């Protein structure tokens, strides 16, 4: 029962992300875009190189405010697209596309 309740509760967040301004990634011509994928209690959001991460943050903030949910920031991972060195740069600067990443 808890799995079903979780699915019902998380769907508004997923729909908000799907209908946001985020472009995500184009995989091929048959699939328009990939922005969010959900499996059980794991959610992956694909932010494309031209996307503003603040749009994702707005979706998350609205969902948390409406549902009183909280995200476990220690389990959150940010994997930047691009060359291998971009990960080290993200860690060093704690910034992605102008979005400051908070310390956990």
C-alpha positions in Angstrom: 0.0 0.0 0.0 2.8 2.5 0.8 4.3 2.1 -2.7 0.9 3.0 -4.3 0.5 6.0 -1.9 4.1 7.2 -2.7 3.3 7.0 -6.5 0.2 9.0 -6.1 2.0 11.6 -3.9 5.0 12.0 -6.2 3.1 12.3 -9.5 2.3 16.0 -9.1 6.1 16.7 -8.9 6.9 14.6 -11.9 4.2 16.3 -13.9 5.4 19.7 -12.9 8.9 18.8 -14.0 7.6 17.3 -17.3 5.6 20.5 -18.1 8.4 22.9 -17.0 10.6 24.9 -19.3 13.4 22.3 -18.9 14.4 20.9 -22.3 16.4 17.9 -20.9 18.0 15.7 -23.6 17.0 14.5 -27.0 17.9 10.9 -27.3 16.7 10.2 -30.9 14.1 11.5 -33.3 11.4 9.0 -32.0 11.7 10.3 -28.5 11.1 14.1 -28.2 13.0 14.7 -25.0 13.9 13.1 -21.7 13.5 15.3 -18.7 12.6 13.0 -15.8 12.6 9.2 -15.1 11.2 7.6 -12.0 11.8 4.1 -10.7 10.4 3.2 -7.2 11.7 5.9 -5.0 14.5 7.0 -7.2 14.0 10.0 -9.5 16.5 11.2 -12.2 16.1 14.6 -13.7 18.0 15.3 -16.9 19.0 19.0 -17.2 20.3 19.9 -20.7 23.3 22.2 -21.2 21.0 25.2 -22.0 18.6 24.5 -19.1 18.5 26.8 -16.1 18.6 24.6 -13.0 16.6 27.3 -11.2 13.6 26.0 -13.1 14.0 22.6 -11.5 14.6 24.3 -8.1 11.2 26.1 -8.5 9.4 22.8 -9.1 11.1 21.2 -6.1 10.4 24.1 -3.8 6.7 24.2 -4.9 6.3 20.5 -4.3 8.0 20.6 -0.9 5.8 23.6 0.2 2.6 22.0 -1.0 3.3 18.5 0.4 5.6 19.3 3.4 8.0 16.8 1.9 11.8 17.2 2.2 14.5 15.9 -0.1 17.5 14.1 1.4 20.3 16.2 0.2 22.9 13.7 1.3 21.5 11.2 -1.2 21.3 13.8 -4.0 23.8 13.6 -6.8 24.6 16.1 -9.6 26.3 14.7 -12.6 27.1 17.4 -15.1 27.0 16.7 -18.8 30.1 17.3 -20.8 33.7 16.3 -20.7 35.1 14.4 -17.7 36.8 17.5 -16.2 33.4 19.2 -15.8 32.7 17.1 -12.7 35.8 18.4 -10.9 34.9 21.9 -11.9 31.4 21.5 -10.4 32.9 20.2 -7.2 35.4 23.0 -7.0 33.0 25.9 -7.9 29.8 24.4 -6.4 28.0 26.1 -9.2 26.2 24.9 -12.4 24.8 27.2 -15.1 24.8 30.0 -12.5 23.0 27.9 -9.9 24.8 27.9 -6.5 24.8 24.4 -4.9 24.4 24.5 -1.2 26.7 22.7 1.2 25.2 19.6 2.8 
